[in-house]
Amino acid sequence: MNTSATSAILVDVNSGRVLYEQNADAKMLIASTTKIMTALVAIREGNLGEVVTIDRETTLTEGSSMYLKEGEKLTLETLLYGLMLCSGNDAAVAIAGHVGGSQAGFVRMMNETAGDLGMEHSSFANPNGLDHEDHYSTARDMALLACAAVQNETLMRIASTRTVTIGGRTMTNHNKLLGYMDGCIGLKTGYTRAAGRTLVSCAERNGQRLVAVTLQDGNDWADHQALFEYGFSAYPARRAAVLGHTVDTAAVQGGRSDTVPLTAASGFAWPVGAGERLETRIELDKPLAAPVLAGTAVGQAVFTLDGAEVGRVDLLCGRTVPPELGTAMSTLKTGLPE
């Protein structure tokens, strides 16, 4: 597997496992893929229904545009569509000024969020991705951002929209990958002469989500399709636990039943490559003795890949197991007065 990109990475969203990387820690210009961070901060900190009045300075913003007009009043949601579909630099400036109080205030929020996400090799200087010496990231960091964005339903609803009419405008998504391949659900394109073509995308198949990032890639549409095909075929997610389903059984001492089903308190899946082994080990807090009540947490299922732990899920008793009849009668008799 190889790409035409200077820097690239493919990550499984749920596990965070890196499935492919190529120069993934190089500090690069990221152009308008910046707007994923702009949208994430705006959605977390703003209110979609808030009305933003466009000032003259915003209308003079250089580069790609949703063609805002001075004095126009639009909701934050409309501006977010303009940001993610049209890649509007003017929309980014309007959003930043409204949510952050100023461009500088919003940029601080972007960098704080980057720190919270563990984007250790990133720096944001503006909300739109215009070239700046203090504005850069890495493919690995952008994958961290994309994985956080994928968890935000509002952001993904907007980013996956191919075309929309809102606030008197009809806008079409620049992300052609939405139409090129089944299962693509976003995220963002980018381009400046210095940065070249940048693309961050997410695709879903059989409940598994992958994120791909390519920076400075003249063949990004094809590369992303190839990355996803490789990831889904070479590292399909194996579901080791399903919420509410039985994972294993455990012995019960002194019960009307000798065993009790152990059900998963949450789900767990992990991408598994050819020749790899995903195994489950049960760790009980203590041996079980009746009575055992349904829903009681009694231990964990520990998942290992080729011997290395990759995750844990709490285990609950799947049903109530009362004491065996003789034990119950004996307990009842000893409790009676002489």
C-alpha positions in Angstrom: 0.0 0.0 0.0 1.3 3.5 -0.9 -0.1 6.9 -1.8 1.0 9.9 -3.7 0.8 12.1 -0.6 3.8 13.6 1.2 2.1 12.6 4.5 -0.8 10.1 5.1 -2.5 8.0 7.7 -5.4 5.6 8.0 -7.0 5.1 11.5 -9.8 2.9 12.8 -12.1 5.4 14.7 -13.4 3.2 17.5 -10.1 1.6 18.5 -7.7 4.4 17.5 -5.5 1.8 15.8 -3.3 3.0 13.0 -3.8 0.8 10.0 -1.4 2.6 7.6 1.0 5.6 8.0 3.4 7.4 5.7 5.5 10.2 7.1 2.6 10.9 9.5 4.4 13.1 12.0 5.8 15.7 9.5 4.6 19.2 10.3 2.6 20.3 7.2 0.3 23.1 6.0 -3.3 21.9 6.2 -5.3 24.5 4.3 -9.1 24.2 4.7 -9.1 20.9 6.6 -8.6 23.5 9.4 -12.3 24.0 9.2 -13.0 20.7 10.9 -11.6 22.3 14.0 -13.5 25.5 13.4 -16.8 23.6 13.1 -16.1 21.4 16.2 -15.3 24.4 18.4 -18.3 26.4 17.1 -20.7 23.5 17.6 -19.5 22.8 21.1 -19.4 26.4 22.2 -22.1 28.1 20.1 -25.8 27.7 19.5 -27.0 26.7 16.0 -30.0 29.0 16.1 -28.1 32.1 17.1 -28.2 34.9 14.5 -25.0 36.4 13.2 -24.9 39.8 11.5 -22.2 40.0 8.8 -19.8 43.0 9.0 -17.9 44.5 6.1 -14.5 43.1 7.2 -15.9 39.6 6.9 -17.0 40.1 3.3 -13.5 41.1 2.3 -12.0 37.8 3.4 -9.7 36.3 0.7 -10.0 32.9 -0.8 -12.9 30.4 -1.1 -16.2 32.0 -0.2 -19.9 31.5 0.5 -20.3 35.1 -0.7 -21.6 36.8 2.4 -22.9 40.3 2.2 -22.5 43.2 4.6 -25.5 43.5 7.0 -26.8 40.0 6.2 -28.2 38.1 9.1 -27.7 34.3 9.1 -27.9 31.6 11.8 -24.8 29.9 13.0 -26.1 26.7 11.4 -26.3 28.3 8.0 -22.7 29.6 8.4 -21.5 26.1 9.3 -23.0 24.7 6.1 -21.2 27.5 4.2 -18.0 26.6 6.1 -18.1 22.8 5.5 -19.8 22.6 2.0 -18.5 25.8 0.3 -15.3 25.9 2.3 -16.2 29.6 2.9 -13.3 31.5 4.4 -15.7 34.3 5.0 -18.0 31.9 6.9 -15.0 30.9 9.1 -14.3 34.5 10.0 -17.9 35.2 10.8 -18.2 32.1 13.0 -14.9 32.9 14.8 -15.9 36.5 15.6 -19.3 35.4 16.9 -18.3 32.4 19.0 -14.9 33.6 20.1 -15.7 37.3 20.5 -12.8 38.0 18.2 -10.5 36.1 15.8 -7.8 35.9 18.4 -10.3 34.6 21.0 -11.5 31.9 18.8 -8.0 30.8 17.8 -7.2 30.4 21.5 -10.2 28.1 21.7 -9.0 26.1 18.7 -5.5 25.6 20.3 -7.0 24.7 23.6 -9.2 22.1 21.9 -6.2 20.8 20.0 -4.4 20.3 23.4 -7.4 18.5 24.9 -7.4 16.1 21.9 -3.7 15.4 22.2 -2.7 17.2 19.0 0.8 17.8 20.3 2.3 18.8 17.0 -0.3 21.3 15.8 -0.7 25.1 15.9 -3.7 27.1 14.7 -3.3 30.8 13.7 -6.7 31.4 12.0 -10.1 29.7 11.6 -9.9 29.1 7.8 -6.5 27.5 7.0 -4.9 30.4 5.1 -1.1 29.9 5.0 0.7 31.1 8.1 4.0 30.1 9.7 2.2 29.4 13.0 -0.6 27.4 11.3 0.3 23.7 10.8 -0.5 20.1 11.8 0.5 16.5 11.1 -1.5 13.7 9.5 -1.5 11.9 12.8 -2.9 15.0 14.6 -5.5 15.6 12.0 -6.7 12.0 12.4 -7.1 12.7 16.1 -9.2 15.7 15.2 -11.2 13.7 12.7 -12.0 10.9 15.1 -13.3 13.5 17.6 -15.4 15.2 14.8 -16.9 11.8 13.8 -18.3 11.5 17.3 -20.2 14.8 16.9 -23.6 14.1 15.3 -24.2 17.7 14.3 -20.9 18.1 12.6 -21.3 14.9 10.7 -24.8 15.7 9.7 -23.5 18.9 8.1 -20.2 17.4 6.6 -22.1 14.5 5.0 -24.6 16.7 3.2 -24.1 16.8 -0.5 -26.3 19.8 -1.2 -28.6 22.0 0.9 -30.8 25.0 0.6 -30.7 27.0 3.8 -30.9 30.7 4.6 -31.8 31.6 1.0 -28.7 29.8 -0.4 -28.2 26.6 -2.2 -24.8 25.1 -1.4 -23.0 22.0 -2.8 -20.3 20.1 -1.0 -16.8 20.3 -2.4 -16.1 16.8 -1.1 -16.5 14.7 -4.3 -15.7 11.6 -2.3 -19.2 11.6 -1.0 -20.4 10.7 -4.5 -17.3 8.7 -5.6 -17.6 5.9 -3.0 -20.3 4.2 -1.0 -20.0 4.7 2.7 -18.2 8.0 2.7 -19.7 10.3 5.4 -17.4 13.3 5.3 -15.2 15.3 6.1 -13.3 18.2 4.5 -11.2 19.2 1.5 -8.5 21.8 1.4 -6.1 23.6 -1.0 -3.7 26.4 -1.1 -0.8 26.7 -3.6 1.7 26.2 -0.7 -0.2 23.4 1.0 -1.2 21.6 -2.1 -4.3 19.3 -2.0 -5.3 18.2 1.5 -8.1 15.9 2.4 -9.5 14.4 5.6 -12.3 11.8 5.1 -14.3 9.2 6.9 -16.0 6.1 5.6 -18.2 3.5 7.3 -18.8 -0.2 6.4 -20.4 -2.9 8.5 -20.5 -0.6 11.5 -16.7 0.0 11.3 -15.5 3.6 10.7 -12.2 4.6 9.3 -10.5 8.0 9.0 -8.0 8.8 6.2 -5.8 11.9 6.0 -3.6 12.9 3.1 -1.5 16.1 3.0 0.0 17.5 -0.2 -1.5 14.8 -2.4 -2.3 15.5 -6.1 -4.2 12.2 -6.4 -6.2 12.4 -3.1 -9.6 11.1 -4.4 -8.1 7.9 -5.6 -5.7 7.5 -2.7 -8.6 7.8 -0.2 -10.6 5.2 -2.0 -7.6 2.9 -2.0 -6.9 3.5 1.6 -10.4 2.7 2.7 -10.5 -0.5 0.5 -7.3 -1.6 2.1 -8.4 -0.8 5.6 -11.8 -2.5 5.4 -10.5 -5.6 3.7 -7.2 -6.1 5.6 -8.4 -5.0 9.1 -12.1 -5.8 9.5 -13.5 -5.0 12.9 -14.1 -8.2 14.9 -16.9 -7.7 17.5 -15.9 -9.4 20.7 -18.7 -8.0 22.9 -22.2 -6.7 22.2 -24.0 -4.5 24.8 -26.4 -6.8 26.8 -25.3 -10.0 25.1 -23.7 -13.0 26.8 -19.9 -13.1 26.7 -19.3 -16.2 28.8 -20.7 -18.1 31.8 -19.4 -18.3 35.4 -19.8 -21.0 38.0 -22.1 -20.2 41.0 -21.6 -21.9 44.4 -24.7 -22.9 46.3 -27.2 -21.8 43.7 -30.3 -23.4 42.1 -28.2 -23.1 38.9 -24.6 -24.0 38.7 -23.8 -21.2 36.3 -24.8 -17.7 35.4 -24.4 -15.9 32.1 -22.1 -12.9 32.0 -23.4 -10.1 29.8 -21.5 -7.1 28.4 -22.1 -3.7 30.0 -20.8 -2.2 26.7 -19.7 -3.2 23.3 -16.2 -3.9 22.1 -14.7 -4.4 18.6 -11.2 -4.3 17.3 -9.7 -4.3 13.8 -7.9 -7.6 13.3 -5.4 -8.3 10.5 -4.6 -11.6 8.9 -2.7 -13.9 11.2 -3.6 -11.9 14.3 -5.6 -13.4 17.2 -8.1 -11.5 19.3 -8.8 -13.4 22.5 -11.1 -12.9 25.5 -10.1 -13.6 29.1 -12.6 -13.4 32.0 -11.5 -11.8 35.3 -14.0 -12.1 38.1 -13.8 -9.9 41.2 -14.3 -12.9 43.4 -15.9 -16.4 43.1 -19.6 -16.2 42.8 -21.9 -17.6 45.5 -25.7 -17.6 45.6 -27.7 -15.5 45.8 -26.6 -13.7 42.7 -28.7 -10.8 41.4 -29.2 -9.9 37.8 -27.4 -6.8 36.7 -24.7 -7.0 39.4 -21.2 -6.1 38.2 -19.0 -9.1 38.9 -15.8 -8.6 36.8 -14.4 -7.8 33.4 -13.8 -9.3 30.0 -10.2 -8.6 29.0 -9.4 -8.5 25.3 -5.9 -9.2 24.0 -4.4 -9.1 20.5 -1.6 -11.5 20.1 -1.2 -11.4 23.9 -1.2 -7.6 24.4 -4.2 -6.1 26.1 -6.3 -3.9 23.9 -9.5 -3.3 25.9 -11.8 -4.2 28.8 -15.6 -4.4 29.2 -17.5 -4.7 32.5 -19.5 -7.9 33.0 -22.9 -8.1 34.6 -24.8 -11.1 35.9 -27.3 -12.0 33.2 -30.0 -13.4 35.5 -30.7 -13.9 39.2 -29.6 -17.1 40.8 -31.3 -17.8 44.1 -29.7 -20.2 46.7 -30.5 -23.9 46.2 -33.6 -24.9 48.0 -32.0 -26.8 50.9 -29.7 -23.9 51.7 -32.7 -21.5 51.6 -34.8 -23.7 54.0 -31.8 -24.1 56.3 -31.3 -20.3 56.4 -35.0 -19.8 57.1 -35.1 -22.4 60.0 -32.1 -20.9 61.7 -33.8 -17.6 61.6 -36.8 -18.9 63.6 -37.1 -18.4 67.4 -36.7 -21.4 69.6 
